[in-house]
Amino acid sequence: MNDNSIDKKKTYTFVFSSIAGTTVGGNHNAFFTVDWSIMPNQPYKITFSYSGEVNNVDGTQIPMVYADFLAATNVYNAGSSTGRSQAITSNFLGALKYQAISATSFLYADNNTNPPIYIASRPMNNGINIQILTNDGSIFPSLAQWVITMHFTPADQPLRI
């Protein structure tokens, strides 16, 4: 039984491994089933960390993580279009860093590598799709297996999203 009224200040941690998700076309696109109902329905601040196996990447592309929470976020896409009538929200979670070791490299992000994002409520769809793409939106090449840890901390005040 879920009793979401007990502790609305609790931080929730979810671990997503590319091995456990349903991948589509490689490790760059994975879907996970999640029972979000264990969390109270309230605004959250989200931070994440990423650890990946060794990749043979050259650092010429920026790896970017996207997570589809199907909840309103405070992340907006900037664009070159001057005729926009509204800001367009984004599923962007953050960027990854390269770390070279001898002839190999790997991708990572610590909890403080990217600023936190905020969502107006807990996700409602019992699933999440995570994608790792390049800065031009294409599939990140030769992506090794990875683990993303997300921390959902209740936001101190309601958000204007």
TORLO-822783 format. One record per residue (C-alpha): residue number from 0; chain; x, y, z. Coordinates in steps of 0.5 Angstrom, whole numbers, plus 2048, in hexadecimal, padded with zeros to 3 digits. Last residue first. Layout:
N
+-----+------+-----+-----+-----+
| pos | unit |  c1 |  c2 |  c3 |
+-----+------+-----+-----+-----+
| NUM |    A |   X |   Y |   Z |
...
+-----+------+-----+-----+-----+
***
This chain:
161
+-----+------+-----+-----+-----+
| pos | unit |  c1 |  c2 |  c3 |
+-----+------+-----+-----+-----+
| 160 |    A | 80B | 835 | 7E2 |
| 159 |    A | 80B | 839 | 7E7 |
| 158 |    A | 80D | 835 | 7ED |
| 157 |    A | 80B | 833 | 7F4 |
| 156 |    A | 810 | 834 | 7F9 |
| 155 |    A | 815 | 830 | 7FD |
| 154 |    A | 816 | 82B | 7F7 |
| 153 |    A | 815 | 824 | 7FA |
| 152 |    A | 81C | 820 | 7F8 |
| 151 |    A | 81C | 81B | 7F2 |
| 150 |    A | 823 | 818 | 7F1 |
| 149 |    A | 824 | 815 | 7EB |
| 148 |    A | 82A | 810 | 7EA |
| 147 |    A | 82C | 80E | 7E3 |
| 146 |    A | 82F | 808 | 7E1 |
| 145 |    A | 833 | 806 | 7DA |
| 144 |    A | 834 | 801 | 7D5 |
| 143 |    A | 839 | 804 | 7CF |
| 142 |    A | 837 | 809 | 7CA |
| 141 |    A | 83A | 807 | 7C3 |
| 140 |    A | 837 | 80E | 7C0 |
| 139 |    A | 832 | 813 | 7C4 |
| 138 |    A | 82C | 813 | 7BF |
| 137 |    A | 82B | 819 | 7BC |
| 136 |    A | 828 | 81F | 7BF |
| 135 |    A | 82E | 824 | 7BD |
| 134 |    A | 831 | 825 | 7C4 |
| 133 |    A | 831 | 81D | 7C4 |
| 132 |    A | 82C | 818 | 7C7 |
| 131 |    A | 82B | 814 | 7CE |
| 130 |    A | 824 | 812 | 7CE |
| 129 |    A | 820 | 811 | 7D5 |
| 128 |    A | 818 | 80F | 7D4 |
| 127 |    A | 814 | 80E | 7DB |
| 126 |    A | 80F | 80A | 7DD |
| 125 |    A | 809 | 80A | 7E1 |
| 124 |    A | 805 | 810 | 7DE |
| 123 |    A | 804 | 815 | 7E4 |
| 122 |    A | 80B | 818 | 7E5 |
| 121 |    A | 80B | 81B | 7EC |
| 120 |    A | 809 | 823 | 7EB |
| 119 |    A | 80B | 829 | 7E9 |
| 118 |    A | 812 | 827 | 7E7 |
| 117 |    A | 819 | 82A | 7E8 |
| 116 |    A | 81F | 82A | 7E5 |
| 115 |    A | 826 | 82A | 7E9 |
| 114 |    A | 82C | 82D | 7E6 |
| 113 |    A | 831 | 828 | 7E3 |
| 112 |    A | 838 | 825 | 7E5 |
| 111 |    A | 835 | 826 | 7EC |
| 110 |    A | 832 | 81F | 7ED |
| 109 |    A | 838 | 81C | 7E9 |
| 108 |    A | 838 | 81B | 7E2 |
| 107 |    A | 83C | 816 | 7DE |
| 106 |    A | 83F | 813 | 7D7 |
| 105 |    A | 845 | 80F | 7D6 |
| 104 |    A | 84B | 80F | 7D2 |
| 103 |    A | 850 | 80A | 7D0 |
| 102 |    A | 858 | 80B | 7CD |
| 101 |    A | 85A | 80D | 7D4 |
| 100 |    A | 855 | 80F | 7D8 |
|  99 |    A | 850 | 814 | 7D5 |
|  98 |    A | 84A | 817 | 7D9 |
|  97 |    A | 845 | 81A | 7D5 |
|  96 |    A | 83F | 81E | 7D8 |
|  95 |    A | 838 | 81D | 7D7 |
|  94 |    A | 832 | 822 | 7D6 |
|  93 |    A | 82C | 823 | 7DA |
|  92 |    A | 824 | 822 | 7DB |
|  91 |    A | 821 | 824 | 7D4 |
|  90 |    A | 81A | 822 | 7D4 |
|  89 |    A | 819 | 829 | 7D1 |
|  88 |    A | 813 | 82F | 7D2 |
|  87 |    A | 812 | 833 | 7CC |
|  86 |    A | 811 | 83B | 7CE |
|  85 |    A | 80C | 83E | 7CB |
|  84 |    A | 80A | 842 | 7C5 |
|  83 |    A | 810 | 841 | 7C1 |
|  82 |    A | 811 | 845 | 7BB |
|  81 |    A | 818 | 847 | 7BC |
|  80 |    A | 81A | 83F | 7BA |
|  79 |    A | 822 | 83E | 7BC |
|  78 |    A | 820 | 83A | 7C2 |
|  77 |    A | 821 | 839 | 7CA |
|  76 |    A | 81D | 833 | 7CC |
|  75 |    A | 81A | 833 | 7D3 |
|  74 |    A | 81B | 82F | 7DA |
|  73 |    A | 817 | 831 | 7DF |
|  72 |    A | 813 | 82A | 7DF |
|  71 |    A | 80C | 828 | 7DE |
|  70 |    A | 80B | 821 | 7DF |
|  69 |    A | 80B | 81B | 7D9 |
|  68 |    A | 812 | 819 | 7DC |
|  67 |    A | 815 | 819 | 7D6 |
|  66 |    A | 81D | 819 | 7D8 |
|  65 |    A | 822 | 81B | 7D3 |
|  64 |    A | 829 | 81B | 7D4 |
|  63 |    A | 82E | 81F | 7CF |
|  62 |    A | 835 | 81C | 7CD |
|  61 |    A | 839 | 822 | 7CA |
|  60 |    A | 83D | 81F | 7C3 |
|  59 |    A | 844 | 820 | 7C1 |
|  58 |    A | 846 | 81C | 7C8 |
|  57 |    A | 84A | 817 | 7C4 |
|  56 |    A | 846 | 811 | 7C7 |
|  55 |    A | 848 | 80A | 7C8 |
|  54 |    A | 843 | 809 | 7CE |
|  53 |    A | 845 | 805 | 7D4 |
|  52 |    A | 83F | 804 | 7D9 |
|  51 |    A | 83A | 809 | 7DB |
|  50 |    A | 839 | 80D | 7E1 |
|  49 |    A | 833 | 812 | 7E2 |
|  48 |    A | 831 | 817 | 7E7 |
|  47 |    A | 82B | 81A | 7E8 |
|  46 |    A | 827 | 820 | 7EB |
|  45 |    A | 820 | 821 | 7EC |
|  44 |    A | 81C | 827 | 7F0 |
|  43 |    A | 815 | 824 | 7F1 |
|  42 |    A | 80E | 828 | 7F1 |
|  41 |    A | 808 | 823 | 7F4 |
|  40 |    A | 804 | 81D | 7F3 |
|  39 |    A | 807 | 819 | 7F9 |
|  38 |    A | 80C | 813 | 7F7 |
|  37 |    A | 80B | 80C | 7F7 |
|  36 |    A | 806 | 80D | 7F1 |
|  35 |    A | 80C | 80E | 7EC |
|  34 |    A | 80B | 806 | 7EB |
|  33 |    A | 811 | 806 | 7E6 |
|  32 |    A | 811 | 802 | 7DF |
|  31 |    A | 818 | 804 | 7DB |
|  30 |    A | 819 | 806 | 7D4 |
|  29 |    A | 820 | 806 | 7D1 |
|  28 |    A | 823 | 80A | 7CB |
|  27 |    A | 82A | 80B | 7CA |
|  26 |    A | 82C | 804 | 7CC |
|  25 |    A | 82A | 801 | 7C6 |
|  24 |    A | 825 | 801 | 7C0 |
|  23 |    A | 81F | 801 | 7C5 |
|  22 |    A | 821 | 7FF | 7CC |
|  21 |    A | 81C | 7FD | 7D1 |
|  20 |    A | 81F | 7FE | 7D8 |
|  19 |    A | 823 | 7FA | 7DD |
|  18 |    A | 82A | 7FA | 7D9 |
|  17 |    A | 829 | 801 | 7D8 |
|  16 |    A | 829 | 802 | 7DF |
|  15 |    A | 824 | 807 | 7E3 |
|  14 |    A | 825 | 808 | 7EA |
|  13 |    A | 820 | 80C | 7EE |
|  12 |    A | 821 | 810 | 7F4 |
|  11 |    A | 81B | 813 | 7F8 |
|  10 |    A | 81C | 819 | 7FD |
|   9 |    A | 817 | 819 | 803 |
|   8 |    A | 814 | 820 | 804 |
|   7 |    A | 80D | 81E | 803 |
|   6 |    A | 80D | 819 | 808 |
|   5 |    A | 807 | 815 | 80B |
|   4 |    A | 802 | 817 | 806 |
|   3 |    A | 804 | 813 | 800 |
|   2 |    A | 801 | 80C | 803 |
|   1 |    A | 803 | 807 | 7FE |
|   0 |    A | 800 | 800 | 800 |
+-----+------+-----+-----+-----+
***
